[in-house]
Amino acid sequence: MSRILVMGHELPSLAEGTIEARSYRTWQFVEPLLENGHEVCLIASHRKNQLNVPHSLERSLVYHRLNLLERKWLGQVNEISAEFSPDAVLAVMFNNGLRATRLAKKRPLWIDLYGDRLTENQIAAHTRGSNRGLEISLEYLKLIARQADKYSTCSTPQKFAMVGQLGMSSRLNRRTMGYEFVHPILPGASSKVKGDAPELVVRGNPVPQDAFIVLWAGGYNVWTDVDTLFRALDQAMGMDPRIHYVSAGAGVRFYNNNSYERLLEMIASSPHRDRFHMLGWQPGSVVPGLYRQADVGVNLDAFHYETQLGTRTRLVEMMHHGLPVLTTLGCELSYIVENQGLGLTFPIGDAKNFAEHILKLAKEKALQQKLADQAQKYTNHQLSFQATTQPFQEWTQNPAFAPDRIKNQSGLDFEELGNAVRTRARSLLWKLWGLEAGE
């Protein structure tokens, strides 16, 4: 078995307060590592420094919390790495991937890019009315693309975006021909049986016992289509008095993100305002209880490239707890929901179709149960942590450098030096006279 150093985030069972998608993603990799007998040293990005955090998880897990925004972070991580002596390093999310390229002792490195940073930056640039930060993100992406041995993404579309980014970073070269750099790893479901958790009871009070509960769980980001969400709910509520909306979540930190505030304003002007129950952020420990009380979970996205390349962790969490879902068609996971019969889908921006689906499920209990059963079965098998991370688990059996990062290839490469000189010369000819010998 291998020793794996993980640069990630707080595990869901140990997180204090709200649980974010990056915590689920870290656990998605760590749980199978522990189940498969590997030794794991996890460095969780945290606001405080706490070494050797006590926990009730596997004994083979060493858990550290480090403030990775302090100047001394690199020395601390290098000390931990030297003491642990890992066979390989896993970095979860973009920033940790960037940090992992700075480690003193080079080990085979797998970077998990859970979402495409460039498409996320486009949204940020739009919302703040400035392109500030785009160039530095490109520089950081080049560092990540040049210095890891394997990459994983949250979807198949993002895989091919990453392949293109590797090509632009000269990683698709003669040494890596036939080498599989990138593996799509969809969000997954834990195999751990969840024990009794404290419940936040809403059914019975303030929600009527016989209500049909539409549940939102998670943040309202700038790409959340709150306008379609409100119009559909308001329309459905006008046709069926049993429909209530319960929201466990609020706005997330993002440039000029006022999605949640706008939703609250629309609700305040609705004649059905009393049937909107906006609970705000809730501890992760009580959310499973809300899943059990709800009848359907929802997800809505606006159209942009992040939707197409990204994913939505909340969909897997809802389905894993036996809750059928309603979602816009956009990310790869939403098409799995549609094709596998795990829920109902509708086009982005189609409030009428969305409202009709809500009303349909509210009337057809048998359909609701059928979708719930199919969703839970699919997440327990095809979307289990073990199944989704299989490429990574296979790699950890014998971690290795990519063909163009093997140590004996380091040093002065006269062929590459000659290529660089020719590149500069051809570029200069093109800029001066528009001449290019190739066709």
Secondary structure in CASP SS format (residue, H / E / C, confidence):
PFRMAT SS
TARGET T0000
AUTHOR 0000-0000-0000
METHOD secondary structure of the structure
MODEL  1
M C 1.00
S C 1.00
R E 1.00
I E 1.00
L E 1.00
V E 1.00
M E 1.00
G E 1.00
H C 1.00
E C 1.00
L C 1.00
P H 1.00
S H 1.00
L H 1.00
A C 1.00
E C 1.00
G C 1.00
T C 1.00
I C 1.00
E C 1.00
A H 1.00
R H 1.00
S H 1.00
Y H 1.00
R H 1.00
T H 1.00
W H 1.00
Q H 1.00
F H 1.00
V H 1.00
E H 1.00
P H 1.00
L H 1.00
L H 1.00
E H 1.00
N C 1.00
G C 1.00
H C 1.00
E E 1.00
V E 1.00
C E 1.00
L E 1.00
I E 1.00
A E 1.00
S E 1.00
H C 1.00
R C 1.00
K C 1.00
N C 1.00
Q E 1.00
L C 1.00
N C 1.00
V C 1.00
P C 1.00
H C 1.00
S C 1.00
L C 1.00
E C 1.00
R C 1.00
S C 1.00
L E 1.00
V E 1.00
Y E 1.00
H E 1.00
R E 1.00
L E 1.00
N C 1.00
L C 1.00
L C 1.00
E C 1.00
R C 1.00
K C 1.00
W H 1.00
L H 1.00
G H 1.00
Q H 1.00
V H 1.00
N H 1.00
E H 1.00
I H 1.00
S H 1.00
A H 1.00
E H 1.00
F H 1.00
S C 1.00
P C 1.00
D C 1.00
A E 1.00
V E 1.00
L E 1.00
A E 1.00
V E 1.00
M C 1.00
F H 1.00
N H 1.00
N H 1.00
G H 1.00
L H 1.00
R H 1.00
A H 1.00
T C 1.00
R C 1.00
L C 1.00
A C 1.00
K C 1.00
K C 1.00
R C 1.00
P C 1.00
L E 1.00
W E 1.00
I E 1.00
D E 1.00
L E 1.00
Y C 1.00
G C 1.00
D C 1.00
R H 1.00
L H 1.00
T H 1.00
E H 1.00
N H 1.00
Q H 1.00
I H 1.00
A H 1.00
A H 1.00
H H 1.00
T H 1.00
R H 1.00
G C 1.00
S C 1.00
N C 1.00
R C 1.00
G C 1.00
L H 1.00
E H 1.00
I H 1.00
S H 1.00
L H 1.00
E H 1.00
Y H 1.00
L H 1.00
K H 1.00
L H 1.00
I H 1.00
A H 1.00
R H 1.00
Q C 1.00
A C 1.00
D C 1.00
K E 1.00
Y E 1.00
S E 1.00
T E 1.00
C C 1.00
S C 1.00
T H 1.00
P H 1.00
Q H 1.00
K H 1.00
F H 1.00
A H 1.00
M H 1.00
V H 1.00
G H 1.00
Q H 1.00
L H 1.00
G H 1.00
M H 1.00
S C 1.00
S C 1.00
R C 1.00
L C 1.00
N C 1.00
R H 1.00
R H 1.00
T H 1.00
M C 1.00
G C 1.00
Y C 1.00
E C 1.00
F C 1.00
V E 1.00
H E 1.00
P E 1.00
I C 1.00
L C 1.00
P C 1.00
G C 1.00
A E 1.00
S C 1.00
S C 1.00
K C 1.00
V C 1.00
K C 1.00
G C 1.00
D C 1.00
A C 1.00
P C 1.00
E C 1.00
L C 1.00
V C 1.00
V C 1.00
R E 1.00
G C 1.00
N C 1.00
P C 1.00
V E 1.00
P C 1.00
Q C 1.00
D C 1.00
A C 1.00
F E 1.00
I E 1.00
V E 1.00
L E 1.00
W E 1.00
A E 1.00
G C 1.00
G C 1.00
Y E 1.00
N C 1.00
V C 1.00
W C 1.00
T C 1.00
D C 1.00
V H 1.00
D H 1.00
T H 1.00
L H 1.00
F H 1.00
R H 1.00
A H 1.00
L H 1.00
D H 1.00
Q H 1.00
A H 1.00
M H 1.00
G H 1.00
M H 1.00
D C 1.00
P C 1.00
R C 1.00
I E 1.00
H E 1.00
Y E 1.00
V E 1.00
S E 1.00
A E 1.00
G C 1.00
A C 1.00
G E 1.00
V C 1.00
R C 1.00
F C 1.00
Y C 1.00
N C 1.00
N C 1.00
N C 1.00
S H 1.00
Y H 1.00
E H 1.00
R H 1.00
L H 1.00
L H 1.00
E H 1.00
M H 1.00
I H 1.00
A H 1.00
S C 1.00
S C 1.00
P C 1.00
H C 1.00
R H 1.00
D H 1.00
R H 1.00
F E 1.00
H E 1.00
M E 1.00
L C 1.00
G C 1.00
W C 1.00
Q C 1.00
P C 1.00
G C 1.00
S C 1.00
V C 1.00
V H 1.00
P H 1.00
G H 1.00
L H 1.00
Y H 1.00
R H 1.00
Q H 1.00
A C 1.00
D C 1.00
V E 1.00
G E 1.00
V E 1.00
N E 1.00
L C 1.00
D C 1.00
A C 1.00
F C 1.00
H C 1.00
Y H 1.00
E H 1.00
T H 1.00
Q H 1.00
L H 1.00
G C 1.00
T C 1.00
R C 1.00
T H 1.00
R H 1.00
L H 1.00
V H 1.00
E H 1.00
M H 1.00
M H 1.00
H H 1.00
H C 1.00
G C 1.00
L C 1.00
P C 1.00
V E 1.00
L E 1.00
T E 1.00
T E 1.00
L C 1.00
G C 1.00
C C 1.00
E H 1.00
L H 1.00
S H 1.00
Y H 1.00
I H 1.00
V H 1.00
E H 1.00
N H 1.00
Q C 1.00
G C 1.00
L C 1.00
G E 1.00
L E 1.00
T E 1.00
F E 1.00
P C 1.00
I C 1.00
G C 1.00
D C 1.00
A H 1.00
K H 1.00
N H 1.00
F H 1.00
A H 1.00
E H 1.00
H H 1.00
I H 1.00
L H 1.00
K H 1.00
L H 1.00
A H 1.00
K H 1.00
E C 1.00
K H 1.00
A H 1.00
L H 1.00
Q H 1.00
Q H 1.00
K H 1.00
L H 1.00
A H 1.00
D H 1.00
Q H 1.00
A H 1.00
Q H 1.00
K H 1.00
Y H 1.00
T H 1.00
N H 1.00
H H 1.00
Q C 1.00
L C 1.00
S E 1.00
F H 1.00
Q H 1.00
A H 1.00
T H 1.00
T C 1.00
Q H 1.00
P H 1.00
F H 1.00
Q H 1.00
E H 1.00
W H 1.00
T H 1.00
Q H 1.00
N C 1.00
P C 1.00
A C 1.00
F C 1.00
A C 1.00
P H 1.00
D H 1.00
R H 1.00
I C 1.00
K H 1.00
N H 1.00
Q H 1.00
S C 1.00
G C 1.00
L C 1.00
D C 1.00
F H 1.00
E H 1.00
E H 1.00
L H 1.00
G H 1.00
N H 1.00
A H 1.00
V H 1.00
R H 1.00
T H 1.00
R H 1.00
A H 1.00
R H 1.00
S H 1.00
L H 1.00
L H 1.00
W H 1.00
K H 1.00
L H 1.00
W H 1.00
G C 1.00
L C 1.00
E C 1.00
A C 1.00
G C 1.00
E C 1.00
END
